[in-house]
């Protein structure tokens, strides 16, 4: 019984410590550029309006839904055919953001650089949800094209879980938050 209690206590402590490791941390007490007050929850919390840019974002990743407390379901990766079909049938007023729009979500804080209070993680997800794809195609320079063999269908993405956020490009399908004006 004591061994079971100690094991349970260690698991709970580990979970609590793990969750604090992923809390957004800003440098030298500076406030996040994307503080909670910058956003307004609308449509029963399913969407957030960025009061600075005027953009309206889905709180959950494309394919997921907001249940009033958290994101649930399975995220879709763009530009997969399934995601394109979803955009055409279930999200007609929404679109995949440009890289410039994704960059506006960068709070200038440390891992994650995106505000986790506004864009919460799905507890059912077993992969990083902080690397978000954009609709902006990546076009390599001539010198890059000579060294890159499989970048014909690459898109820019923003990695919110890397340091203070990082822009790069990728060919594979990645999740994203949909946006509209």
C-alpha positions in Angstrom: 0.0 0.0 0.0 2.8 2.4 0.9 4.7 1.5 -2.3 1.5 2.2 -4.4 1.1 5.6 -2.6 4.7 6.5 -3.3 4.4 5.5 -6.9 1.1 7.5 -7.3 2.7 10.6 -5.6 5.7 10.4 -7.9 3.5 10.3 -11.0 1.4 13.2 -9.8 4.5 15.2 -8.9 6.0 14.4 -12.3 2.9 15.6 -14.1 2.8 18.8 -12.2 6.5 19.5 -12.8 6.1 18.6 -16.5 3.2 21.0 -16.9 5.2 23.9 -15.3 8.1 23.2 -17.7 5.8 24.0 -20.6 4.4 27.2 -19.2 5.1 30.2 -21.3 8.1 32.1 -20.0 9.0 35.6 -21.1 12.5 37.0 -20.9 13.5 39.1 -17.8 9.9 39.6 -16.7 8.9 41.3 -20.0 5.2 40.8 -20.9 4.2 38.5 -23.7 3.5 40.4 -27.0 0.3 38.2 -27.2 -1.1 38.6 -23.7 -4.5 37.3 -22.9 -6.0 40.8 -23.0 -5.0 41.1 -26.7 -7.7 38.5 -27.6 -11.5 38.3 -27.3 -13.2 35.0 -27.1 -16.2 34.7 -29.5 -18.6 32.0 -30.6 -18.7 30.4 -27.1 -14.9 30.3 -26.9 -14.4 28.3 -30.2 -12.8 31.3 -31.8 -10.6 34.2 -30.7 -10.4 37.7 -32.2 -7.0 39.3 -32.2 -7.8 42.8 -31.2 -4.5 44.1 -32.7 -4.7 42.6 -36.1 -8.5 42.1 -36.4 -8.0 38.4 -37.5 -10.3 35.8 -36.1 -8.7 32.4 -35.3 -10.0 29.0 -34.5 -8.8 28.1 -31.0 -8.2 24.5 -31.9 -6.2 23.1 -34.8 -8.0 22.4 -38.1 -10.1 19.2 -37.6 -10.4 19.5 -33.9 -13.3 21.1 -32.0 -13.7 23.1 -28.8 -15.8 21.4 -26.1 -16.0 24.3 -23.8 -12.9 23.4 -21.9 -10.4 21.9 -24.3 -9.6 20.9 -27.8 -10.8 17.4 -28.8 -10.6 15.3 -31.9 -8.0 14.7 -34.5 -6.0 17.5 -36.2 -5.6 17.5 -39.9 -2.3 18.3 -41.6 -2.2 20.7 -44.5 -1.8 20.4 -47.5 -3.3 16.8 -47.3 -6.2 16.0 -49.5 -8.3 15.4 -46.3 -7.5 18.9 -45.1 -8.4 20.5 -48.5 -11.7 18.6 -48.5 -12.4 19.8 -44.9 -11.7 23.4 -45.9 -14.2 23.0 -48.9 -17.0 21.4 -46.9 -16.8 22.1 -43.2 -14.8 25.3 -43.0 -15.9 27.3 -46.0 -15.5 30.7 -44.3 -12.0 29.8 -43.0 -8.6 29.5 -44.7 -5.0 28.5 -43.9 -3.1 31.5 -42.7 -0.1 33.1 -44.5 3.3 32.9 -42.8 3.0 36.6 -41.9 -0.4 36.0 -40.2 1.1 33.0 -38.2 4.0 35.2 -37.1 1.5 37.6 -35.4 0.8 34.8 -32.9 4.4 34.8 -31.8 4.4 36.2 -28.3 8.2 36.7 -28.0 8.3 34.3 -25.1 10.1 31.0 -24.6 8.6 27.6 -25.5 5.9 27.9 -26.4 6.1 31.2 -28.2 2.3 31.0 -28.8 -0.1 31.9 -25.9 -1.2 28.5 -24.4 -4.2 30.2 -22.6 -5.6 31.3 -26.0 -4.5 28.3 -28.1 -4.6 25.4 -25.7 -3.1 22.0 -26.4 -5.3 18.9 -26.9 -4.6 16.5 -24.0 -5.3 13.6 -26.4 -2.5 14.6 -28.8 0.8 12.7 -28.7 2.8 15.0 -31.0 3.8 18.6 -31.0 1.1 21.1 -31.9 3.4 24.1 -31.9 4.7 23.8 -35.4 2.0 25.3 -37.7 2.0 25.3 -41.5 1.0 28.3 -43.5 -0.5 28.7 -47.0 2.6 30.6 -48.2 4.6 28.4 -50.6 8.3 28.2 -50.2 10.3 29.1 -53.3 13.9 28.2 -53.1 16.6 30.4 -54.6 18.6 29.0 -57.5 21.5 28.0 -55.2 19.1 26.3 -52.7 17.3 24.5 -55.5 20.5 22.9 -56.6 20.9 21.3 -53.2 17.3 20.6 -52.4 15.7 17.7 -54.2 12.2 17.5 -52.7 11.0 21.0 -52.1 8.6 21.5 -55.0 5.6 21.5 -52.7 7.1 23.1 -49.6 5.3 25.7 -47.4 6.6 28.0 -44.8 5.8 27.1 -41.2 6.3 28.7 -37.8 7.7 26.6 -35.0 6.4 28.0 -31.8 8.1 25.4 -29.6 11.6 26.4 -30.8 13.2 29.0 -28.7 11.3 32.2 -29.3 9.7 30.9 -32.5 11.3 30.1 -35.8 10.3 30.4 -39.4 11.3 27.6 -41.8 9.9 25.4 -44.6 8.7 21.9 -44.9 7.1 19.5 -47.4 5.2 17.2 -45.0 1.6 17.9 -43.8 1.5 19.9 -40.6 -1.4 21.2 -38.5 -2.5 24.8 -38.3 -5.1 27.1 -36.8 -7.6 28.4 -39.4 -8.1 32.1 -39.8 -10.6 34.6 -41.2 -11.2 38.3 -41.2 
